[in-house]
């Protein structure tokens, strides 16, 4: 039985696909690929069917990570399919929770930076409107956070 995790941001082209790719990397490095099913989605359908943002891919490549992603929208069905829903910010959290009034389902939703011991903000910043340095900052935040999440899931 695999533990199913979905990472969620607004458009599923910057933060959540990178979080998915980094979590997959950590899972693979630890030989745990059979224990997890990992996906990503966005709360908006604006970019559905598109690939990951080129700046996200560049930041990942500059840090030794190559991945692909096709954006899709988060739906009510994700609540049933996944054991854990990891959102990038409070806005994503609000949008995800608005799909259901079921408080038990809401317990599956967690902020990504819950696992960032170096961060002072609860939100992973959206790098969309900034320069490449914002994408690099997000890479570092998500690399730390996804590694800590995996450790929490495998030792907690």
Residue, then its C-alpha position, 0 to 999 in steps of 0.5 A: x500500500x503506497x502513501x499518496x501525496x499531492x503537492x498543490x499551488x495556484x497554476x501547477x507550473x512553478x512550485x507544486x511540480x518542483x515540490x513533486x520532483x524534489x520529493x521524488x528525488x528524495x524518495x528515490x535517493x532513499x530507495x523508498x519509491x515503492x512506498x509513495x505515489x506522488x503527484x501535483x496539481x493547481x487550484x486554477x485551471x488557467x495553465x491546465x495542459x501546459x508544461x512547467x514554467x521555463x524559469x522553474x525548469x532552469x532553476x531545477x537544472x542549475x541544481x542538478x534536477x531535470x523533470x517534466x510536468x503537465x499542469x492539471x487542476x486540483x479537484x474534489x476527487x483528490x481528497x479521496x485519492x490522496x492521503x496528504x495534500x501539501x499546499x504552498x501557501x494560505x491562498x492555496x489552502x483556502x481554495x483547496x478547503x473550499x471544495x469540501x465542508x468536510x472537516x475530516x478531509x481538511x485534516x489532510x491539508x498541510x502547508x509545505x513550510x510546516x517542514x521548513x526549519x529555516x524559514x520564517x514565513x508560512x508561505x512558499x513565495x510565488x516566484x511567477x512575477x519576479x526574476x530568476x532569483x525568486x525561482x532559486x529561493x523557491x528551489x532551496x525552500x522546497x528542497x529543504x521542506x520536501x527532505x524534511x517531509x520525507x523524514x517525518x513520514x518515514x520516521x514519525 
